[in-house]
Amino acid sequence: MIDSASSEYAELNFFHSVSVFYVLAVACSITLSYCLVQLVEIVFAGQEGLAPLTRAVILIPLVVGSSSFAIFCTSRMNLQKAVLIISPNGIRMPATMPQLLPWTSVSQITLFGEYGSLKNIAVILRDNLDPETSSRLTKASHGRSGPQSLVISPALLRNIKTDDLLALMKRYHKKFGRTPDEDSGAPSKPTFHSSAWTGIEE
């Protein structure tokens, strides 16, 4: 039961960023168009290659057509369903992890990313997870952060920055993530540490 003092911690729904999907759709269509022109050049032009004007005549309509089709397909996608739900009870990702992940199962929340890549948020789990829950989390994260963690990509979410989402999740975890053993003063288990992880430590 959640006490009345925690009423400020509302259930928050996060949705996919529409603009990100449009950009990805156009980028994929341009890449595909370029590959098709390259294939045409190999098959029909041989080593001499296509003349610049001929290449432009083929490539421009192909890019415009494929981009228009990609934008149309993206506009037909249902992006109005929440893909991440944060509440006092825990975390839920309806598309990949419909079961609730309680805050008490979370050991640490930190940034995950290397070599200038976009930062993701890694939700590191405690060691006492049952095999079924552990398997679901690994599948939801596509194995990007290890077998005992959940990876969230804020760049794909609408109207939320990575640092803001990280701070929000840390706040909920601090409020609702204590286990009975921790409340009774029992020593906690060591948190995960690795040079592969960067970000804010607890």
QUINOR-V406875 format. One line per field, one symbol per residue. phi: phi as a letter, one per 40 degrees, with the letter a starting at -180 (. if undefined). burial: + if it has 24 or more other ideal C-beta (glycine too) atoms within 12 Angstrom, else -. Layout:
phi->???
burial->???
This chain:
phi->.ccccccccccbbbbccccccccccccccccccccccccccccbbgccgccdccdcccccccccccccccccccccccbbccbabbadcibabdcbacccbccccccabacbibfgcccbbbccccccccdccccccccccfgcbhcbabbbbcccccfacdcccccccccccccbcccdccccgcccccccbaccbbhccc
burial->--------+--+-+++---++---++--+---+---+--------------------++--++--++--++--+--------+++++++++++---+-+-+++++++++++++-----++++++++--+---++-+++-++--++--++++++++++--+-+--++-+++-++-+++--------------+----+-+---
